[in-house]
Amino acid sequence: MEEQLQAGAAWQDIDLVFTSRLGGPIEKQNLSRRSFQPLLAAAGLPKIRFHDLRHSAATLLLTQGIHPKIVQERLGHANISVTVDIYSHVLPTLQQDAADRLDRFFAAV
């Protein structure tokens, strides 16, 4: 509402949740330059591409034991093989985790 008041008559009310300063769609370059990169700098984080957040999220989900099918659906990949191929670097740790869990299961039986 504050941004809408500041923009006045120039405001484009097209019912978006996240908008440019004038109510229109956010352009990719503006999102990165005006918002994302300054947030990274303020947090003391290295410069990354906005798209890298997608890879980070997928990697975090897989390392937390979320099934690759769920990750595939969240990312919108057409096939699970795409997800597994792209994130295969994460899967060896998942293999070790699966073996460790089996060891603990059989030790408890």
Secondary structure, 3 states (H helix, E strand, C coil): CHHHHHHHHHCCCCCCCCCCCCCCCCCHHHHHHHHHHHHHHHCCCCCCCCCHHHHHHHHHHHHCCCCHHHHHHHHCCCCHHHHHHHCCCCHHHHHHHHHHHHHHHHHHC
